[in-house]
Amino acid sequence: MAAPEARSRERASGAAVKGIRMIQFGNYTYLVYIVSVSAVVMALYAAYLLWKRHAVALMQRGVARDHLIRGSQTVGKIKSVLMAVSIALCALLLLRPQWGEQVREVHSEGSDVLIALDVSPSMLAQDVKPSRLQHAKDAVRWLVESLKGDRVGLVLFSGDAFLQCPLTNDYGAFMMFLDAASPDSIHLKGTDIGMALRQAYRVFKDKRLTSRMLVIITDGEDHEGTAEEAAKMFRKMDVAVYTVGIGTGSGEVIPATGDDETADNYYRDGSGKLIKTRKDASFLKRIAGLTRGAYIDISGSFSDLSFIIGIINDQRRNEYGSRIIKEPREHYQIFTLLLIMLLSLELMLPERKW
């Protein structure tokens, strides 16, 4: 009989340990701050108790204790313990104790915004500081941070185009893909806006959603001449294309390495002449017009992007469906009730005898 009892105790002990290990804290990342603040509060309360004890000792000199204070030392100690435990419970509540799991259904709805970003070498031009590409990436970041529950995707294009980030509402993951975008992302150089449009068309065609928008950020240089024909596909699909221009029309040299420390670092043609890049706003306006979209310039600031945000907010919302997720179960109620009981008890305990 001893062996079964030992195994039973071992199983019970293992279950208890497993239960303890399942406890986690929703605000664990703030553990250092919460513990630090709680320690400071506890230290201040301890300092108050020491000061109170010293003050009472000074007042008792030459005076009978019963005539000065009518109270119980035991009650005073209990009240002090109750306050210390209450401070510790407050810290525990701030950490959000969790254990067990709960299942709930999550509904996702919003618009689909696909962003096509030009990463061709001409985007390294520095007529917009620090460069066209960096300024464009900052604009995309500002745009995405203004979205609320909408899905966003990223297409990179140069002489070719590919889907860098599928449509998602995980903005953190999107930002990681955006940060990695550079002229080295695509080996085939040049600028083929038509290829970018066809890649975006494939994304929207597969999804078959109703609330969709394509935003193309580029300097407008196009070397293939197929963009206008590709844009007509979006009109048939009833998807507006918003073209966002960046750069100046006066012409700017292109740093070969992303900087301009010496003249030898610029792109040149076969004859050794410096290659200059210019923004083609009229071309971008035609592309947008073919799809009932609009043209926006961000060479100066991002303020005009608020127009796109307004369009997104006004679009008819599309529900993607629902999914079942498991998440930790919050148990703050238990500790909140215990905290209220301790504080109430501390208030009700009489400190003086009348």
C-alpha positions in Angstrom: 0.0 0.0 0.0 2.9 2.3 0.6 3.9 2.4 -3.1 0.5 3.4 -4.5 0.1 6.1 -1.8 3.6 7.4 -2.7 2.6 7.5 -6.4 -0.6 9.2 -5.6 1.2 11.9 -3.6 3.7 12.3 -6.4 0.9 12.8 -8.9 -0.9 15.4 -6.7 2.4 17.2 -6.2 3.1 17.2 -9.9 -0.4 18.6 -10.6 0.1 21.3 -8.1 3.4 22.3 -9.6 1.9 22.2 -13.1 -0.9 24.5 -11.9 1.6 26.9 -10.5 3.6 27.0 -13.7 0.4 27.8 -15.6 0.1 31.1 -13.8 1.3 34.0 -16.0 1.0 37.8 -15.9 -0.5 39.9 -18.7 1.7 42.9 -17.8 4.9 40.9 -17.3 6.9 43.3 -19.4 6.3 46.0 -16.8 7.4 43.8 -13.9 10.4 45.9 -13.1 8.4 49.1 -13.0 5.5 47.7 -11.0 7.8 46.1 -8.4 9.9 49.3 -8.2 6.9 51.5 -7.5 5.5 49.0 -5.0 8.8 48.9 -3.2 8.9 52.7 -3.0 5.3 52.8 -1.6 6.1 50.0 0.9 9.3 51.9 2.0 7.3 55.1 2.4 4.7 53.3 4.5 7.4 51.7 6.6 9.0 55.2 7.1 5.6 56.5 8.2 5.3 53.8 10.8 8.7 54.5 12.1 7.9 58.2 12.3 4.6 57.5 14.1 6.4 55.3 16.6 9.0 57.9 17.3 6.4 60.7 17.6 4.4 58.6 20.1 7.6 57.9 22.1 8.3 61.7 22.3 4.8 62.5 23.3 4.8 59.9 26.0 7.7 61.4 27.9 6.4 62.5 31.3 2.8 61.5 30.4 1.0 58.4 31.4 0.5 56.3 28.4 -3.1 55.4 29.1 -4.0 59.2 29.3 -2.4 59.8 26.0 -3.4 56.9 23.7 -6.1 54.5 24.3 -5.5 51.6 21.9 -4.3 48.2 21.4 -0.8 47.5 20.1 -2.0 44.2 18.6 -4.7 46.0 16.6 -2.1 48.5 15.4 0.2 45.8 14.2 -2.7 44.0 12.5 -3.7 47.3 10.6 0.0 47.7 9.6 0.1 44.2 8.2 -3.2 44.7 6.4 -1.9 47.8 4.7 1.4 46.1 3.6 -0.5 43.1 2.2 -2.9 45.5 0.4 0.1 47.3 -1.3 1.4 43.9 -2.4 -2.1 43.0 -3.8 -2.2 46.2 -5.8 1.1 45.3 -7.4 -0.3 41.9 -8.2 -3.4 43.4 -9.8 -1.3 45.7 -12.0 0.6 42.6 -13.2 -2.7 41.1 -14.4 -2.6 37.5 -13.1 -3.8 34.9 -15.6 -4.2 31.2 -15.7 -6.3 28.7 -17.6 -7.7 29.4 -21.1 -10.8 30.9 -22.6 -12.1 30.5 -26.1 -13.7 33.4 -28.0 -14.8 34.3 -31.5 -13.1 37.3 -33.1 -14.6 39.2 -36.0 -12.3 41.0 -38.4 -13.6 43.8 -40.6 -12.1 46.8 -42.5 -10.8 47.8 -45.8 -7.9 46.3 -47.8 -5.2 48.7 -48.7 -2.4 47.5 -51.0 0.7 49.7 -51.2 3.1 49.4 -54.2 6.4 51.0 -53.3 9.0 51.9 -56.0 12.4 50.7 -55.0 14.2 51.4 -58.2 17.6 53.2 -58.1 16.0 56.5 -59.1 14.4 56.5 -55.6 17.8 57.0 -54.1 17.8 60.6 -55.5 18.1 63.2 -52.8 16.0 66.0 -54.1 13.7 65.0 -51.2 15.7 64.6 -48.0 17.1 62.3 -46.9 16.2 60.4 -50.1 13.0 59.7 -52.1 12.9 56.1 -50.9 13.4 57.0 -47.2 10.8 59.8 -47.5 8.4 57.4 -49.2 8.9 54.7 -46.5 8.2 57.3 -43.8 5.0 58.2 -45.6 3.9 54.6 -45.8 4.7 54.2 -42.1 2.6 57.3 -41.3 -0.3 56.0 -43.5 -0.3 52.5 -41.8 -0.2 54.0 -38.3 -3.3 55.9 -39.2 -5.3 52.8 -40.1 -7.8 51.3 -37.7 -8.3 47.5 -38.2 -7.8 47.7 -42.0 -5.6 45.1 -43.7 -2.5 46.4 -45.5 -0.2 44.7 -47.9 3.1 45.7 -49.6 4.2 45.2 -53.2 7.8 46.2 -54.1 8.6 47.0 -57.7 11.5 48.1 -59.9 12.2 46.3 -63.2 10.1 43.5 -61.7 7.5 43.3 -59.0 6.6 40.9 -56.2 4.4 40.7 -53.1 6.6 41.6 -50.2 3.9 41.4 -47.5 0.4 39.8 -48.0 -2.6 41.6 -46.8 -2.6 41.6 -43.0 -3.7 43.6 -40.0 -0.5 42.7 -38.2 1.1 46.2 -38.6 4.2 45.2 -36.7 5.0 42.5 -39.2 4.2 44.9 -42.1 6.7 47.4 -40.7 9.4 44.8 -40.6 8.9 44.1 -44.3 8.8 47.8 -45.0 12.1 48.5 -43.2 13.8 45.8 -45.3 12.8 47.3 -48.6 15.7 48.7 -50.7 16.9 48.8 -54.3 18.7 45.5 -53.6 15.3 43.8 -53.0 14.9 43.4 -56.7 17.8 42.4 -59.0 16.2 43.6 -62.2 16.7 47.4 -62.3 14.6 50.0 -64.1 11.0 50.9 -63.4 8.0 49.0 -64.6 4.9 50.4 -63.1 2.8 48.2 -65.4 4.4 45.1 -63.7 3.5 46.6 -60.3 -0.1 47.1 -61.4 -0.4 43.5 -62.7 1.1 42.1 -59.4 -1.4 44.1 -57.4 -4.3 43.0 -59.7 -3.4 39.3 -59.0 -3.6 40.0 -55.2 -7.0 41.6 -55.4 -8.4 39.2 -57.9 -7.5 36.2 -55.7 -9.1 37.8 -52.6 -12.4 38.9 -54.4 -13.1 41.5 -51.7 -15.3 44.6 -52.1 -13.6 47.3 -50.2 -10.2 47.6 -51.9 -7.6 50.3 -52.7 -4.2 50.5 -54.4 -1.7 53.1 -53.4 1.4 53.5 -55.7 4.3 55.5 -54.3 6.8 56.4 -57.0 8.6 59.2 -58.9 6.6 58.3 -62.0 9.4 57.2 -64.3 8.3 54.3 -66.3 10.5 52.5 -68.8 8.1 49.9 -70.3 5.0 51.8 -71.3 2.4 49.1 -70.2 1.1 50.9 -67.1 -2.0 52.5 -68.7 -3.2 49.3 -70.2 -2.7 47.5 -66.8 -4.6 50.3 -65.0 -7.7 49.6 -67.1 -8.0 46.3 -65.4 -8.5 48.0 -62.1 -11.3 50.1 -63.5 -13.1 46.9 -64.6 -12.6 45.5 -61.1 -13.9 48.8 -59.6 -10.7 49.3 -57.6 -9.4 52.9 -57.3 -5.7 53.5 -57.8 -4.2 56.4 -55.9 -0.8 57.5 -57.2 1.5 59.2 -54.8 4.3 61.2 -56.5 7.7 62.1 -54.9 10.6 64.1 -56.2 11.1 67.2 -58.3 10.7 67.9 -62.0 14.0 69.7 -62.4 16.1 66.5 -62.6 18.4 65.0 -60.0 21.4 62.8 -60.1 21.2 59.3 -58.7 23.7 58.2 -56.0 25.0 54.7 -56.8 25.5 53.8 -53.2 22.9 55.9 -51.5 25.2 58.8 -50.7 26.8 61.7 -52.5 30.2 62.0 -51.0 32.0 62.1 -54.4 31.0 62.6 -58.0 32.2 59.0 -58.8 29.3 57.6 -56.8 26.6 58.6 -59.2 24.9 56.5 -61.9 26.2 57.3 -65.4 25.2 56.1 -68.9 27.5 54.3 -71.4 29.2 57.5 -72.4 30.0 58.5 -68.8 27.3 61.2 -68.6 25.4 61.6 -65.3 21.9 60.1 -65.4 19.2 62.4 -64.0 15.8 61.4 -62.8 12.6 63.6 -62.9 9.2 63.2 -61.3 6.5 62.6 -64.0 3.4 63.9 -62.3 1.3 64.1 -65.5 1.8 60.4 -66.1 0.8 59.5 -62.5 -2.3 61.7 -62.9 -3.3 59.7 -66.0 -3.0 56.4 -64.2 -5.1 57.6 -61.3 -7.7 59.1 -63.6 -8.1 55.8 -65.5 -9.3 54.1 -62.3 -11.3 57.0 -60.8 -8.5 57.5 -58.2 -6.5 60.6 -57.4 -3.0 61.9 -57.5 -1.2 63.1 -54.4 2.2 64.7 -54.0 4.3 64.0 -50.8 7.5 65.7 -51.8 7.0 68.3 -49.1 4.9 66.8 -46.4 2.5 63.9 -45.7 -0.5 66.1 -45.0 -2.2 65.2 -48.3 -2.2 61.6 -47.3 -5.1 62.4 -44.9 -7.2 62.5 -48.1 -6.5 58.7 -48.5 -7.3 58.1 -44.8 -10.6 59.8 -45.3 -11.4 57.7 -48.3 -10.6 54.5 -46.4 -12.8 55.6 -43.5 -15.7 56.4 -45.9 -15.5 53.1 -47.8 -18.0 50.4 -47.2 -16.6 48.1 -44.5 -16.0 44.5 -45.5 -16.2 41.7 -42.9 -13.5 39.1 -43.5 -15.2 36.5 -41.3 -14.5 35.2 -37.8 -12.0 32.9 -36.2 -11.7 31.2 -32.8 -8.8 32.1 -30.6 -7.6 30.9 -27.3 -6.3 33.4 -24.8 -5.3 33.3 -21.1 -8.2 33.9 -18.6 -8.0 36.9 -16.4 -8.4 36.4 -12.7 -8.1 39.9 -11.4 -11.6 39.7 -9.8 -10.4 37.4 -7.0 -7.6 39.7 -6.0 -9.8 42.8 -6.3 -12.4 41.3 -4.0 -9.6 40.3 -1.5 -8.1 43.8 -1.7 -11.5 45.4 -1.0 -12.0 43.1 2.0 -8.6 43.8 3.5 -9.0 47.6 3.1 -12.5 47.5 4.6 -11.2 45.4 7.6 -8.4 47.9 8.1 -10.9 50.8 8.2 -13.2 49.0 10.6 -10.6 48.0 13.2 -10.8 50.5 16.0 -7.5 52.2 16.7 -8.7 53.8 19.9 -10.7 52.7 22.9 -13.5 55.1 23.8 
